[in-house]
C-alpha cells in the first residue's frame, strides 16, 4: 500500500524540493510543534499542562514518520503555545516547524504558508444564550456580534448573502478565552466561530447549559497541519503519513477517541459524528482545497 501513496495522495509535491525545516530538524535533532491553549478537542492543554487533542494525536503520528524518514530515532519534541494571532508568524518566522491546532487552509493563508492534507472539516455557526430568539443568520439585525481576531468568521459573514453585514455591530476578542469572558459578561449578543470552537467554549463555560449553537453553516473550513511555504520536503512526509492514517482506517480511531467518547481528562463528551466531507475525503486523500 505504501507504494501507492504518491498515486493516491493528490498532493502538490511528492518529492523533495526544499529542506529548510528538514535541515533545521536534522541539525537540532528536535522538532517544534505549535499548539493551541483551549480548542477542545483539537488542540488544548490538559490539566497537567501537556498539549493534547485530535490534532496533536495526528501530529504525533506524523512525527513518528519524520523520525523514520530522517533516521532520527531520538528526535526530540518541543512545544510552542500560539493563538489565532501568533500562529502564522510562528511558522513564517521559523519558530515552529508544524502547527497542530485548528487552522483552516484558505487561499489567503496559502500565499504565505503551506498546508497538509486536511484532517478535519469545520463549519461556521454562532452561539447565543439559551433564551435568545436568534435561530438563523437572517435573524441577525443590528446585534452585537463577536469574533476572534485572525479567525475566518468575519470573512464568512461578509461573503454570505444571507447576512446584512453592514448592520451588525462587530467586535473582536483577542483569543477564544477572551471571547468566552466577553460572552459570559453579556457584552455581546452573538459569538460567531467555527463549530468546534463553539462546542469547545460551550463545554468549558462555567454554565454550559446556558448556551446553544445555532445557524446553518455559512462556510466550510478544511483544517490541516500548517508548515512553511517552502518546506515541500517536509510537507511530502507529512502528507504521506496523513494519507496512511486515512487509508488504513487509523484516523477513524483517532477521531472516535476525541469526538465520540468522553474526553480523556473528563471534560465532557462532544458526540460529534464524522462529517460526510471528511469521510468522503479519506477515500482519496488530497491537499486540494476549494475554499
C-alpha positions as a LaTeX table, in Angstrom:
\begin{tabular}{lrrr}
\hline
Residue & $x$ (\AA) & $y$ (\AA) & $z$ (\AA) \\
\hline
Unk1 & 0.00 & 0.00 & 0.00 \\
Unk2 & 2.87 & 2.37 & 0.79 \\
Unk3 & 3.96 & 2.26 & $-2.85$ \\
Unk4 & 0.59 & 3.63 & $-3.87$ \\
Unk5 & 0.76 & 6.74 & $-1.73$ \\
Unk6 & 2.23 & 9.04 & $-4.36$ \\
Unk7 & $-0.56$ & 7.95 & $-6.69$ \\
Unk8 & $-3.33$ & 8.22 & $-4.13$ \\
Unk9 & $-2.15$ & 11.36 & $-2.40$ \\
Unk10 & $-3.03$ & 14.16 & $-4.79$ \\
Unk11 & $-0.55$ & 16.41 & $-3.04$ \\
Unk12 & 1.22 & 19.35 & $-4.63$ \\
Unk13 & 4.57 & 17.62 & $-4.24$ \\
Unk14 & 5.69 & 14.02 & $-3.81$ \\
Unk15 & 9.41 & 14.73 & $-4.00$ \\
Unk16 & 11.86 & 16.80 & $-2.04$ \\
Unk17 & 12.15 & 20.40 & $-3.17$ \\
Unk18 & 13.17 & 22.36 & $-0.11$ \\
Unk19 & 14.96 & 21.36 & 3.04 \\
Unk20 & 14.76 & 24.42 & 5.28 \\
Unk21 & 12.88 & 22.78 & 8.14 \\
Unk22 & 14.39 & 19.39 & 7.35 \\
Unk23 & 17.90 & 20.83 & 7.75 \\
Unk24 & 16.93 & 22.60 & 10.96 \\
Unk25 & 15.39 & 19.43 & 12.37 \\
Unk26 & 18.42 & 17.33 & 11.44 \\
Unk27 & 20.85 & 19.83 & 12.91 \\
Unk28 & 18.99 & 20.39 & 16.17 \\
Unk29 & 17.63 & 16.83 & 16.43 \\
Unk30 & 14.44 & 18.49 & 17.57 \\
Unk31 & 11.09 & 19.43 & 16.06 \\
Unk32 & 8.94 & 22.32 & 17.29 \\
Unk33 & 5.17 & 21.79 & 17.35 \\
Unk34 & 2.89 & 24.83 & 17.69 \\
Unk35 & $-0.37$ & 24.18 & 19.50 \\
Unk36 & $-3.36$ & 25.97 & 21.00 \\
Unk37 & $-4.38$ & 26.51 & 24.61 \\
Unk38 & $-8.08$ & 25.75 & 24.77 \\
Unk39 & $-9.53$ & 24.45 & 21.49 \\
Unk40 & $-11.11$ & 21.23 & 22.69 \\
Unk41 & $-10.89$ & 18.60 & 21.36 \\
Unk42 & $-8.49$ & 19.57 & 18.58 \\
Unk43 & $-5.62$ & 21.20 & 20.45 \\
Unk44 & $-5.56$ & 22.21 & 24.10 \\
Unk45 & $-3.68$ & 21.98 & 27.38 \\
Unk46 & $-4.68$ & 19.13 & 29.67 \\
Unk47 & $-4.81$ & 19.56 & 33.43 \\
Unk48 & $-1.10$ & 18.69 & 33.61 \\
Unk49 & $-0.36$ & 21.43 & 31.00 \\
Unk50 & 0.52 & 18.84 & 28.37 \\
Unk51 & $-0.68$ & 19.68 & 24.82 \\
Unk52 & $-3.30$ & 17.11 & 23.80 \\
Unk53 & $-6.13$ & 16.66 & 21.32 \\
Unk54 & $-7.16$ & 15.23 & 17.99 \\
Unk55 & $-4.71$ & 17.42 & 16.06 \\
Unk56 & $-1.88$ & 16.56 & 18.46 \\
Unk57 & $-2.54$ & 12.82 & 18.03 \\
Unk58 & $-2.38$ & 13.23 & 14.25 \\
Unk59 & 0.85 & 15.21 & 14.60 \\
Unk60 & 2.32 & 12.56 & 16.89 \\
Unk61 & 1.90 & 10.03 & 14.08 \\
Unk62 & 3.49 & 12.49 & 11.66 \\
Unk63 & 6.48 & 12.97 & 13.97 \\
Unk64 & 6.99 & 9.20 & 14.17 \\
Unk65 & 7.18 & 9.08 & 10.37 \\
Unk66 & 9.60 & 12.03 & 10.32 \\
Unk67 & 11.82 & 10.09 & 12.73 \\
Unk68 & 11.84 & 7.10 & 10.38 \\
Unk69 & 12.27 & 9.06 & 7.16 \\
Unk70 & 15.13 & 11.19 & 8.53 \\
Unk71 & 16.63 & 8.30 & 10.53 \\
Unk72 & 16.39 & 10.27 & 13.77 \\
Unk73 & 15.02 & 7.77 & 16.33 \\
Unk74 & 15.92 & 10.08 & 19.23 \\
Unk75 & 14.25 & 13.16 & 17.72 \\
Unk76 & 13.12 & 15.49 & 20.48 \\
Unk77 & 9.85 & 17.42 & 20.52 \\
Unk78 & 9.38 & 20.97 & 21.79 \\
Unk79 & 6.00 & 22.68 & 22.05 \\
Unk80 & 5.15 & 26.30 & 21.32 \\
Unk81 & 1.87 & 27.79 & 22.54 \\
Unk82 & 0.21 & 30.01 & 19.91 \\
Unk83 & $-3.12$ & 31.77 & 19.49 \\
Unk84 & $-5.13$ & 32.93 & 16.48 \\
Unk85 & $-2.87$ & 35.95 & 16.04 \\
Unk86 & 0.54 & 34.36 & 16.58 \\
Unk87 & 0.12 & 31.03 & 14.79 \\
Unk88 & 1.05 & 32.22 & 11.26 \\
Unk89 & 4.12 & 34.23 & 12.38 \\
Unk90 & 5.31 & 31.21 & 14.37 \\
Unk91 & 5.56 & 29.31 & 11.08 \\
Unk92 & 6.69 & 32.12 & 8.75 \\
Unk93 & 9.41 & 33.21 & 11.19 \\
Unk94 & 10.66 & 29.65 & 11.66 \\
Unk95 & 9.89 & 29.41 & 15.38 \\
Unk96 & 7.79 & 26.28 & 14.80 \\
Unk97 & 8.09 & 23.53 & 12.20 \\
Unk98 & 4.47 & 22.34 & 12.32 \\
Unk99 & 1.31 & 23.96 & 13.65 \\
Unk100 & $-1.07$ & 21.36 & 15.04 \\
Unk101 & $-4.14$ & 23.31 & 16.05 \\
Unk102 & $-7.31$ & 24.25 & 14.27 \\
Unk103 & $-6.10$ & 26.39 & 11.39 \\
Unk104 & $-8.09$ & 26.41 & 8.16 \\
Unk105 & $-6.35$ & 26.12 & 4.82 \\
Unk106 & $-7.55$ & 29.23 & 2.98 \\
Unk107 & $-6.42$ & 30.82 & $-0.27$ \\
Unk108 & $-5.20$ & 33.91 & 1.60 \\
Unk109 & $-3.13$ & 31.92 & 4.09 \\
Unk110 & $-1.70$ & 29.68 & 1.38 \\
Unk111 & 0.01 & 32.77 & $-0.04$ \\
Unk112 & 2.43 & 32.76 & 2.90 \\
Unk113 & 2.33 & 29.22 & 4.38 \\
Unk114 & 1.63 & 25.68 & 3.26 \\
Unk115 & $-0.90$ & 23.13 & 4.48 \\
Unk116 & $-1.07$ & 19.37 & 4.65 \\
Unk117 & $-3.91$ & 17.15 & 3.56 \\
Unk118 & $-6.86$ & 18.30 & 5.74 \\
Unk119 & $-7.58$ & 16.12 & 8.78 \\
Unk120 & $-10.84$ & 17.85 & 9.71 \\
Unk121 & $-13.67$ & 19.84 & 8.09 \\
Unk122 & $-15.38$ & 22.54 & 10.10 \\
Unk123 & $-18.31$ & 24.89 & 9.57 \\
Unk124 & $-19.11$ & 28.45 & 10.66 \\
Unk125 & $-22.09$ & 28.89 & 13.01 \\
Unk126 & $-22.94$ & 31.07 & 16.01 \\
Unk127 & $-23.56$ & 30.75 & 19.75 \\
Unk128 & $-26.16$ & 32.60 & 21.83 \\
Unk129 & $-27.80$ & 32.30 & 25.23 \\
Unk130 & $-30.49$ & 29.64 & 25.64 \\
Unk131 & $-33.22$ & 32.29 & 25.93 \\
Unk132 & $-32.19$ & 34.06 & 22.70 \\
Unk133 & $-34.76$ & 34.26 & 19.90 \\
Unk134 & $-31.99$ & 34.19 & 17.28 \\
Unk135 & $-32.20$ & 30.95 & 15.31 \\
Unk136 & $-30.53$ & 31.59 & 11.97 \\
Unk137 & $-28.40$ & 34.12 & 10.12 \\
Unk138 & $-31.36$ & 36.04 & 8.71 \\
Unk139 & $-32.35$ & 36.85 & 12.31 \\
Unk140 & $-29.18$ & 38.89 & 12.85 \\
Unk141 & $-30.19$ & 42.53 & 12.63 \\
Unk142 & $-28.05$ & 45.14 & 14.41 \\
Unk143 & $-26.93$ & 42.63 & 17.06 \\
Unk144 & $-23.60$ & 42.93 & 18.87 \\
Unk145 & $-21.51$ & 40.23 & 17.21 \\
Unk146 & $-18.18$ & 38.93 & 18.48 \\
Unk147 & $-15.45$ & 37.15 & 16.51 \\
Unk148 & $-11.90$ & 36.12 & 17.38 \\
Unk149 & $-9.23$ & 38.30 & 15.80 \\
Unk150 & $-7.49$ & 36.45 & 12.98 \\
Unk151 & $-10.25$ & 33.86 & 12.53 \\
Unk152 & $-12.17$ & 33.26 & 9.30 \\
Unk153 & $-15.54$ & 34.18 & 10.83 \\
Unk154 & $-15.53$ & 37.80 & 9.64 \\
Unk155 & $-14.83$ & 36.79 & 6.04 \\
Unk156 & $-17.51$ & 34.08 & 6.19 \\
Unk157 & $-20.16$ & 36.58 & 7.33 \\
Unk158 & $-19.09$ & 39.27 & 4.89 \\
Unk159 & $-19.21$ & 36.87 & 1.96 \\
Unk160 & $-22.58$ & 35.36 & 2.87 \\
Unk161 & $-25.61$ & 36.68 & 1.01 \\
Unk162 & $-27.77$ & 35.65 & 3.97 \\
Unk163 & $-26.38$ & 38.31 & 6.32 \\
Unk164 & $-26.74$ & 42.09 & 6.24 \\
Unk165 & $-23.14$ & 42.50 & 7.35 \\
Unk166 & $-23.20$ & 46.31 & 7.46 \\
Unk167 & $-25.99$ & 46.33 & 10.04 \\
Unk168 & $-24.01$ & 44.33 & 12.59 \\
Unk169 & $-22.02$ & 45.84 & 15.44 \\
Unk170 & $-18.84$ & 43.79 & 15.14 \\
Unk171 & $-16.16$ & 43.48 & 17.83 \\
Unk172 & $-13.08$ & 41.27 & 18.17 \\
Unk173 & $-11.73$ & 39.16 & 21.01 \\
Unk174 & $-8.00$ & 38.58 & 21.32 \\
Unk175 & $-8.49$ & 34.81 & 21.65 \\
Unk176 & $-11.13$ & 32.21 & 22.49 \\
Unk177 & $-10.62$ & 32.55 & 26.25 \\
Unk178 & $-11.22$ & 36.30 & 25.93 \\
Unk179 & $-14.28$ & 35.59 & 23.78 \\
Unk180 & $-15.81$ & 33.40 & 26.48 \\
Unk181 & $-15.23$ & 36.09 & 29.11 \\
Unk182 & $-16.90$ & 38.75 & 26.95 \\
Unk183 & $-19.80$ & 36.45 & 26.11 \\
Unk184 & $-20.42$ & 35.43 & 29.72 \\
Unk185 & $-20.31$ & 39.08 & 30.80 \\
Unk186 & $-23.19$ & 39.84 & 28.42 \\
Unk187 & $-21.19$ & 42.42 & 26.45 \\
Unk188 & $-22.26$ & 40.88 & 23.12 \\
Unk189 & $-25.33$ & 39.07 & 21.80 \\
Unk190 & $-23.73$ & 36.60 & 19.40 \\
Unk191 & $-20.39$ & 34.84 & 19.07 \\
Unk192 & $-19.52$ & 33.64 & 15.55 \\
Unk193 & $-16.85$ & 30.98 & 15.03 \\
Unk194 & $-16.28$ & 27.53 & 13.61 \\
Unk195 & $-18.42$ & 24.78 & 15.07 \\
Unk196 & $-15.63$ & 23.12 & 17.04 \\
Unk197 & $-14.55$ & 26.38 & 18.67 \\
Unk198 & $-18.16$ & 26.96 & 19.71 \\
Unk199 & $-18.52$ & 23.43 & 21.08 \\
Unk200 & $-15.23$ & 23.84 & 22.92 \\
Unk201 & $-16.23$ & 27.13 & 24.53 \\
Unk202 & $-19.63$ & 25.79 & 25.46 \\
Unk203 & $-18.11$ & 22.76 & 27.19 \\
Unk204 & $-15.53$ & 24.85 & 29.08 \\
Unk205 & $-18.00$ & 27.50 & 30.18 \\
Unk206 & $-18.91$ & 27.60 & 33.86 \\
Unk207 & $-22.54$ & 27.30 & 32.71 \\
Unk208 & $-22.51$ & 25.12 & 29.56 \\
Unk209 & $-26.29$ & 24.64 & 29.60 \\
Unk210 & $-26.78$ & 28.41 & 29.32 \\
Unk211 & $-25.63$ & 28.42 & 25.69 \\
Unk212 & $-26.77$ & 26.97 & 22.38 \\
Unk213 & $-25.13$ & 26.73 & 18.96 \\
Unk214 & $-27.39$ & 27.92 & 16.16 \\
Unk215 & $-27.45$ & 28.80 & 12.46 \\
Unk216 & $-26.93$ & 26.78 & 9.33 \\
Unk217 & $-23.35$ & 26.50 & 8.13 \\
Unk218 & $-22.33$ & 29.51 & 6.02 \\
Unk219 & $-18.78$ & 28.37 & 5.33 \\
Unk220 & $-16.79$ & 25.14 & 5.27 \\
Unk221 & $-13.22$ & 25.12 & 6.54 \\
Unk222 & $-10.61$ & 22.48 & 5.77 \\
Unk223 & $-8.32$ & 22.30 & 8.79 \\
Unk224 & $-4.83$ & 20.95 & 8.35 \\
Unk225 & $-1.28$ & 20.98 & 9.66 \\
Unk226 & 0.35 & 24.31 & 8.80 \\
Unk227 & 4.01 & 24.45 & 7.79 \\
Unk228 & 6.46 & 26.70 & 5.95 \\
Unk229 & 5.64 & 27.85 & 2.43 \\
Unk230 & 8.87 & 26.42 & 1.01 \\
Unk231 & 9.05 & 23.32 & 3.21 \\
Unk232 & 7.98 & 20.99 & 0.42 \\
Unk233 & 10.19 & 18.10 & 1.51 \\
Unk234 & 8.67 & 18.18 & 4.98 \\
Unk235 & 5.18 & 18.54 & 3.53 \\
Unk236 & 5.69 & 15.41 & 1.43 \\
Unk237 & 6.46 & 13.41 & 4.58 \\
Unk238 & 3.51 & 14.92 & 6.47 \\
Unk239 & 1.08 & 14.22 & 3.63 \\
Unk240 & 2.31 & 10.67 & 3.24 \\
Unk241 & 1.56 & 9.90 & 6.88 \\
Unk242 & $-1.86$ & 11.58 & 6.90 \\
Unk243 & $-2.76$ & 9.61 & 3.77 \\
Unk244 & $-1.69$ & 6.40 & 5.52 \\
Unk245 & $-3.84$ & 7.23 & 8.55 \\
Unk246 & $-6.82$ & 7.77 & 6.27 \\
Unk247 & $-6.36$ & 4.77 & 4.01 \\
Unk248 & $-5.56$ & 2.35 & 6.84 \\
Unk249 & $-8.55$ & 3.48 & 8.90 \\
Unk250 & $-6.40$ & 4.68 & 11.78 \\
Unk251 & $-7.76$ & 8.22 & 11.55 \\
Unk252 & $-11.23$ & 6.83 & 12.28 \\
Unk253 & $-9.96$ & 5.53 & 15.63 \\
Unk254 & $-8.31$ & 8.84 & 16.49 \\
Unk255 & $-11.49$ & 10.70 & 15.55 \\
Unk256 & $-13.65$ & 8.39 & 17.65 \\
Unk257 & $-11.39$ & 8.92 & 20.67 \\
Unk258 & $-11.80$ & 12.71 & 20.63 \\
Unk259 & $-15.26$ & 13.31 & 19.18 \\
Unk260 & $-17.39$ & 10.30 & 20.13 \\
Unk261 & $-16.05$ & 9.27 & 23.51 \\
Unk262 & $-15.65$ & 11.13 & 26.81 \\
Unk263 & $-12.56$ & 13.31 & 26.66 \\
Unk264 & $-9.57$ & 11.67 & 28.38 \\
Unk265 & $-9.34$ & 14.35 & 31.08 \\
Unk266 & $-13.02$ & 14.26 & 32.00 \\
Unk267 & $-14.09$ & 17.42 & 30.18 \\
Unk268 & $-17.28$ & 16.03 & 28.80 \\
Unk269 & $-18.26$ & 14.41 & 25.52 \\
Unk270 & $-18.93$ & 16.15 & 22.20 \\
Unk271 & $-20.69$ & 13.23 & 20.49 \\
Unk272 & $-19.99$ & 14.72 & 17.05 \\
Unk273 & $-20.08$ & 12.09 & 14.26 \\
Unk274 & $-17.57$ & 12.39 & 11.45 \\
Unk275 & $-18.82$ & 14.69 & 8.69 \\
Unk276 & $-19.57$ & 13.42 & 5.21 \\
Unk277 & $-16.83$ & 15.70 & 3.84 \\
Unk278 & $-14.11$ & 14.15 & 5.98 \\
Unk279 & $-15.38$ & 10.62 & 5.48 \\
Unk280 & $-15.51$ & 11.12 & 1.71 \\
Unk281 & $-12.10$ & 12.83 & 1.55 \\
Unk282 & $-10.48$ & 9.82 & 3.20 \\
Unk283 & $-11.22$ & 7.70 & 0.13 \\
Unk284 & $-8.72$ & 9.69 & $-1.98$ \\
Unk285 & $-6.63$ & 11.94 & 0.32 \\
Unk286 & $-5.78$ & 15.28 & $-1.25$ \\
Unk287 & $-4.42$ & 18.66 & $-0.17$ \\
Unk288 & $-6.54$ & 20.40 & $-2.81$ \\
Unk289 & $-8.98$ & 22.74 & $-1.08$ \\
Unk290 & $-11.73$ & 24.62 & $-2.91$ \\
Unk291 & $-12.29$ & 27.24 & $-0.23$ \\
\hline
\end{tabular}
